[in-house]
Amino acid sequence: MSDDLELNLDTQARRLAELDDIVSGALDDTRSATEMPDSPRQQSYEEVTAFNTQLRQQRDWDEVDLDAALTDAQRQAWDNWQTKNRLQWRNSDYLAVGAAGLVGLLCSWFDASIDSAIRDRLKSLTDSSLVGRWEKAGKRLPIDHMGPGFGGRAHRVKSAGHDMARPIEAIRQVMDGEFRGIRWVDGVAVPISVGGFSGNLSPAEAALRLGQHLLADVVTPMSLPIPGMSLLYESGDKALSEFALHAYSGMSQGTGWNVRSGIVTPSMVVIVTEVLIRTYVHADAYTKTGSATLDWPQQRRRTELLLAAHGLVSAISLGKVTAQIAAHGVEGNYLRALHPSHIRHANIPALLRTGTLAATVVGDAYRASRIPSARSWDELVVATAQPWQLDIVDRFEDLSGSSEGGDAALDML
């Protein structure tokens, strides 16, 4: 919009406001002291601009405030129209998403090394006095039963005791002093219960001892199973049971899909991605407006950027899973190629975050579609011309054309 056009719009809005004051004064039987300057009926755009410029100098109208020319309803409609249209991405937006994707690529490529470093760091905690007290308080609980069919390094996935998704059943076993699980005998899932453990504990004491036991286990190399994996093992389906067992067991101790490798380590990538994108968006808003607060269109753009970044990280992690399977397949080691523990390379937290962001983007688009669109030029012409097609307008113009009819015109108003 040119400066002349803004100046003319602002001037005409001020003149209409003065005219409205004069009419309101006439209706109240008062006379306004404001005098409206006369202007020729027919003017070119250049003449209108020159007239308005001279008038603004006479009235000391220095500022151009187009918002003041809008009514409250028009201003609300303008705000709604602005929020209806999503902000277009700029080159810097693509760079921000690319930077987050690069971080995700590096973390996915070296995820095994990162998890190994975290595992070694946590291993040092097992020798601390705090973890020692947790181990002592949580010893001889029924959830650690290691009888036939329940031993091995993957024993924690074989019952509800170490499954954080089944705390009620785990607490009940501790309270009752009885281990309950599923043992596979000749391909058939057989329910097993083993008693003889110290029981008769209150729910609070049982929950406390269970919590101490799990805290001591989570820092060990095998960590704890992914929540809900014991349900797969006890599902009664041999394929699901073996998947849960081998995914948690891994190809060697601590290399399986557990809370550390499947949740903690991938969540770090999700957090870094969130920090990168949110810092970029809010810093950009602060640079432009002096405030880090985002309006709704900016929030929509932030959600879109987060969706793209997390989607890119998720795709990279799934690509790592495929690459691992393909690499072992080329080597001819099909047992390793199809091993369920490869799922630990998939960034499950990023996948879940991508799904929630996708739902938010769809919801924002639906919300924007419910906002009324701006009126077309034809609708604006009809709305503007309609009042001037009334008979009273012709009568008013006839009366106001003569000096004698001026008072009559005001009386008619």
C-alpha positions, 0 to 999 in steps of 0.5 A: 500500500502506497503512502498516498493511499494510506494518507487519503484513507486516513484523511477520509476517515477523519472527515467522515468522523467529523461529519458524523459529529455534525449529524449527531449534533444536529439530531440533538438540536445542537450545532457543532463548531467544526466546519467542514471544508468544501471540496469540488464534486469531481476530483482526480486522484491527484487532486484528492491527494493534494486537497487532503495534504493541504487539509492535514496541514491545516488540521495538524494531522501528522499521524496515519492511523488506519486502525482508527478508521475501523469499527470494533466489528470491522477490526474483529473481522480483520483479526479473524481474517488474519488468523484464517491464513497460515504464515508462509515458511521462509528460508530460515524456517527450512534451515531450522528444520534442517538443523533439527534433522541433522541433530536427529541424524547424528543421534540416530546414527550413533544411538548405540554408542550414546546408549552405551555411554549412558549405560556405563555412566549408570553402571557406576551408580550401582556401587553408590550407597543410595542404590545399595539401600534401595537394593537391600530394601527391595530384596527377596520380593516375589517379583524377582522369582527365578525358578524354572522358566523364569530365569535368564537375563530377560526374567524381568519381562516375564511377569508384571512385577517389573512392568511400570504399566502394571503397578497394581498387579505388582503391588498385589504380588508384593502384598500377597508374597506370591509370584504370578506369571506365565510359563510356556510349556510345549508351546502352551502358556501355563499360569504359574503362582509361587508362594513362600515369600514374605507378605502381609504388607500394607499397600503403602509399604508394598508400594514403597518396597516395590519402588525402591526395587525398581529404582535399583533395577532401572540403573542396571545394564538390562534396565526395565522392560518397556511398559506393557511388554509383559502383557505381550509376553503373557498374551498367549500368542507365541509370536508376541511372547517371543517378540517381547522376550527377544526385544528386551533380551537383545543380542547381548546384555544391555543391548535390548529394547528397554526403558533406557534405550527405548525411552530415555535416550530417544527422549533426549533427541525429542527434547533437543528438537523441541528446544531448537525449534521453540528457541528459533520461533520465539527469538524470531518473534522477539526480534520482530516485535520486541516480545517473545509472545506468539499470536495464533498464526505464529503458534500455527507456524511453530506447530508446523515446524515442530511437526516437520522436525519431529517427523524428519527425526522419526523418519531417520530413526525408522531408516536406521532400523531398515538399514540395520536389517538390510546390513545383516541380511547382506551379510547372510546373518538372517537371524541377526537381521530379523532380531526383534531388538532392532526396534530399539533404533526406532525413536518411539517418543518422536513418533508419538510426538509427531502423531500429536502434532499432526492432530494439532495441525489438522485441528488448527486447519479445521478451526481456521476453515470455520472463520468467515472469509473476507467479502468479495469486491462485488459484495463490498460494492453492493454493501457500499452502494445500497444505502445511497439507493434509498429515496431519502438520499435523493431528497436530502441532496435536492434540499441541500443543493440550495442555501434555503434548503440547508436547514430543511435538510437538517430538520429532515435528518 
